[in-house]
Amino acid sequence: MEDRRVKANRAQADYFELLVAQYICHLYKIRFSYSKDFVSLSDKILTVPDGANRLKLQNRNFRKLVPKLKKILSYEISKKGRIIEVIWLGRKLTIKTTSDVDTEHITHKFTRFSIKSISESGLGTIRNLGMRSLKEYLNIDFSPGYKKMWQELRSFAEKPDLSNTELKKITLNNKRLFEFASKNGRKYQNKLNQSCFKALNRLSKERKLDFLNFILDAKDKDLYVIIANSKGVVVYKPDSKKLRSDSKIKAKKISDVGYTIYIDNIPTYRIQTNATNGIGISAFCQRVFFADIKQ
């Protein structure tokens, strides 16, 4: 059931993105290319007991953001010409943008949207940093530790020849292995958090700026972030939050699995180091949030 809920959470976010894509297509009489995905995601969400309520939430949040979305689109069309295509980036593409839905204008310019639907009053995740990004920006190569973690589980399970996929299936259905994987995985989660925390503070000022501007997608002048939550709708352009070259940047540790990034002595970003499936037998990532939520 827990695995189904995780998949439903992902489907819920995708469904919301497609609600927005579908609306833009309808508004400007453009072919919507993702009807099958839309139906499939709806069905997936309904596989969990509260699925119907999840769909209601997404539709409710969607209605909240429509007026602001329409205003943005009208402004962008006045600058870039009519929209000719709507592109859902989805979760399967390896891309270097936080955008979820792109609109292409007749001038071949783009307007991009990072779209979030939150049940509470938060602002959601700014960006997920995978191992590739951590290596590129923090010079952290955790692949040896990750490989060692799996090997320790394989030795404990006495299954030396199983693939990671096969071992994961067995572990999820075996209480003894599950408990070992969870405890052992936390050890590596803590190590990665400590490594990233120290690495960030060691970076030059130029590389710190580059890293934080990457987190925000601050170099993309065509990107809008739109967040619908229980309080209303938040809209901002990441390029307006680009850091000054003289900004003072320092990370301060807050826990074994997290730290806060201070900019000019103000807590600005909160980093949470996670195992992506929550039990330490999957890839690690870091989730980035705003440290101080204000609307």
N, C-alpha and C positions, 0 to 999 in steps of 0.2 A: 504493500500500500504506500509506503514512504517513497519508493521509487516512482510510483504512479503520480504521486503528488508533485515530485520534483519535475517530472515531464509535463504535468499540467501547468505548473508555474511558467515553464519555458513557453509552452503553447499559448498561454494567456498573454504573454508579452508580444509574441508573434501575431496573435489574433488582433491585438490593439493596433499594431503597426499596419496591418492590412485593412483595418477599418479606415484608417487615415488615407492609405493609398487608394482604396475604393472610392472614398468621398471625393478626392481630388479628380479622379477619373470621371466620376459622374458629373462633377461641377463643370468640367471643361470638355465633356463629351469625348473622352479618350478611352480606348479599349483597356479594360481591366484584365490583366493577364494571369491573375492568381486565384481564380475562382475555386479551382480544385484544392489548392492549399488552404484557402479560407474555410471550406467545408471540412476538410480533414482536421484542421486545428480546433474547430468547434466541437467535432466529435471527440477529440482527444480530451478536451477540457471536461466534457460531460461524463468521462469515465470515473471521475472522483465524486464522492457523495455530495460535495458542495459546488459541483460544476455549474449548475444553473445559476447560482448566486454569483459565481465568478464571471460568467458571461454578462449578467446584469450590471455588475460593477464596471466592466470594460465599456459597455454601451453607455452607461451613465457618465463616465469620465470622458468618453469621446464627445458626447453632446456638449460638455463644458468647454472643450477646447475649440469647437467649430468656429465660433465668431473670431477668435484671435488668429486661427489658422487662415481663415478667409481673408482677413485684413493683411496678413503677411504676404499671401499669394498675390493679392491685388497690387501691392506695392512692388513686389519682385517682377511681376508681369509688366508693369509700367516702365521698369528699368531694362528688362531683358527680353521682352516680347512674349508672345503666347506660349503656353506649355504644349509640347508635342508628345511627351512620353513620361510615364511614371514608373520608377524602378524600385522594387522592393529588394533590398540588399540581403535580407534573410540572415540565417545563422551559419550557413554552409560555406560562405565565401570567406576566403582569407583576404581581408582588406585592412587598410591603414586609416580608417576613418570611424568615427563613432556614429555616423549617419545610419539611420534605419530605412529611410525613404528618400530617394532623390527624384527631383523633377527636372527634366531637360527642357529648355526653352528653344524656340525656333532659331535663336542666335547661337545655339550650341553651348550656351552658358547654363549653369546649374543652380538650383536652390535645394539645399539639403536640410533634412530634418532628423534630429535625434529625438525620439518620442518615448515618453515614459508615462505609465499609468500606475499610480500608487494608491493603495487602499487607505493608508493613514495620511499623516500630514508631512511626511518626509519628502526628500528630493531624489531619492534613489541613488543608484550607483553612477558615478561619473564615467568610470572606465574600468574594465577588467584587464589587468596586466598579466599576460601569460608568460611562460618561461622564456619565450623568444624575446619579448619586450624587455624583460628584466636583464637578459644578457646584453641586449643592444644598448640600453640606457644606463644600467648600473654595473655592467661588466660582471654579472653574477651568473656563473654556469653551475646550475644545481643538478645537472644530469647525473654526475657520479653518485650524489647522495640519494637521488630518486631511484637509481638502479640498485643501490645497496639496500634501500628500504624494501623493495620488492624481493630481493634475494633473501632477506631476513624472514620475510613472510613465507617464502617458498621453502626455506629450511625448516621453519617452525611447523609448517603443514606437512612436511616430508613429501613434497610433490616437486622434485627437482626438474622434471621435464615438462611441466605445464606452462602454457603461455600465460601472459598477464591476464588476458581475457578469460581464459578457462579458470584460472586461479581466483579471479574476482567473483565469478559466478558461485564457486564453491564457498568462498568466504562469506558472501552475503547470506548464505543459507546454513551456516555453521556457527553457532553461538561462540564456541571456543576460539575459532579463527577470527571471527568478527571482533571480539574483545581484544585479541592480540593486535590485530591490524589497526584498530582505533587508537590504542595506547601507543603503539610503536610509531604510527603516523604522526601523532602529536609531537613526538620528539623531533622529527624532521621538519615539521611545520614551524616549531620554535627556532630551529637552526636557520631556516630560510629567512624568517622574520628578522633575526639578529643580524644575519649577513646583509640583508637589504638596508636595514637601518644604518649600519655602519658605513656601507658603501655610498649611500646617499650623502652623508655628511662629509665623506672624503672627496666628493666630486668638486671640480672647479666651479666657480660661479656661472660660467658660460654653460657648462654641461647641466648644472642644476636647472637653469632657466629653460634649456632645451627639453629636459625631461618633463618639467611641469607644464610647459606649453604643449607638449605631446599629449599629456594626460587630458588636458582640456580640449584638444583639437583647436587651439587658439590661433593657428596659422590659416585656418579655413575661413575666409571671409564670407563664404556662401552658406555657412552652417547656422541653423537655429536649433536651440534646445527648447522643447515644449514639454512641460510636466503637468499632468492633471492629477490632483490628489483630493483628499477630503475637504480641503479648504478652498480649492479653486484651481486656477491655472497660473503657472509660472513660466515666463518666456525670457530667455536671454540669448545673446550672441557670444559665443566663446571668444571671438577675436577682440571683443571689448574688454575681456578680462586678461588679456595678454600682459605678462609681468614686465615691469620696467627693468632695465639693465642694471640699475643700482639697488634692486630689491635684495634684502637680507633674507637668506633661506637657511633654515636649520630644522632637522628632525629631532623630536624628543620621544623617547620610548614611553608607552603607556601600559603595555602588557607584554606577555610572552608571544602574542600573536598580532600585535598591532603597535602603531606609532602615529604621532601627529606631526604634520609639517607646518612649521610656523613661518610666516612671511612678514617681515618687519615686526617681529615679536607678537604677531596676531595668529592664533591657531586657525588655520585655513583649510587644510585637508587632513582627513583621517584615513589611514591605510590599515586594512585588515588582511592578514595573510590567511588564506584558506586552502583546504584540500577540496577540490571541486565537487566531490561526492560526499564530503563531510566525514569520511571515516579513514582517510589517509591511505587509500589504495587507488587513488586516481591522481591526475596531474594537479600540481599546485598552481595557485594564482594569487594575485593581490587585488582586492577590490578597493577602489578609491571613492571616498564620500566627501562632501563638504563637512567641515568640522563643526561649524556653527550655522544651524539652519535658520534662515530669516526669510520671511516672505513679504 
